[in-house]
Amino acid sequence: MRDILTVTLNPALDLSTSADRVVAGPKLRCTAPSADPGGGGINVARVAAELGGPARAFVALGGPTGMRLEAALVELGLPLVRMRAPGETRESMAVHDRHSGEQYRFVMPGPDWEEEDVLDALSSIASAVHEGGIVVLSGSHPPGVPDDFPVRLARVLQGRGACLIVDTSGPVLELLARGTDPAPAVLRMDSLEAEELAGRPLMTRADSARFAAELVSRGAAERVILARGPDGSVMAGPEGLWQVNAAKVTVLSAVGAGDSFVGAYAFGISGGLSAPEALALGAAAASATVTTPGTRLCTRAMVQDLLAQCGASEIAV
């Protein structure tokens, strides 16, 4: 299998708790919090490793919170490539309102980066990548990291024969969507992000698939994946336009669903699956993760149980 290196520049120690009601004013008496290592790339690596893939996590860590997060990752048995962050690793918190069933998520910004930190990260990642490996850049950037970081990363990876998968949002996604040189191999986004880029509603899978194909033609990526939540996902690329279903499940928490998709997709590509087959595996992993509470992620058995519901098929447009 091809090596998988995930990149998390802005990790977080994810705290999860619950309260009878979440309302403004009075003190909210919460249950004892659980603490899990969080951040897009970390979750991606955890899922890829859970499925049996050779996953490593490149993580920027700093301060006491970073030490706690590193200890949690070591306890999980996840191989680490550690970079010293320029400040304290952030925390995030998810609070479940037991009365309404709703979840409130509080996310901190993370430490400020300078250009020398960016250059250090690019050099360290390039040194850690295995020849012909898969690199996954997922999650938010810390303050100070430029929007073109994925393009700069793609440039330093060119001589390694690596496949770069990017799952991002906001200004970084807007830049990539215009087309870049070099471009990532795979670019993933959710339906809301896609509609903001398109400037129009994407009501059907065919609408989403056509927009994904438009992004491919612009040079945004070799393959573009658009997640449509409970309506599955679509993909445009050299194989044409493809779609997968989301499994019919009861949703408890959306935390980590997108990361689970990417982790399973990367695992599939690592093991030699075709892009459509890897797309179906990603949909099964995302569907499995939403059935778990708080910040928990899917298990291999859960993904295998749901995979039959998530088969890939071509879209005729």
Buried (B, 14 or more C-beta within 10 A) or exposed (E): BBBBBBBBBBBBBBBBBBBEEBEEEEEBEBEEBBBBBBBBBBBBBBBBBBBEBBBBBBBBBBBEBBEBBBEBBEEBEBEBBBBEBBBBBBBBBBBBBEEEEEBEBEBEEBBEBEEEBBEBBBEBBBEBBBEEBBBBBBBBBBEBBBBBBBBBBBBBBEEBEBBBBBBBBEEBBBBBBEBBEBBBBBBBBBBEBBBBBBEEEBEBBBBBBBBBBBBBEBBBBBBBBBBBBEBBBBBBBEBBBBBBBBBEBEBBBEBBBBBBBBBBBBBBBBBEBEBBBBBBBBBBBBBBBBBBBBBBBBBBEBBEBBBEBBBBEEBEE
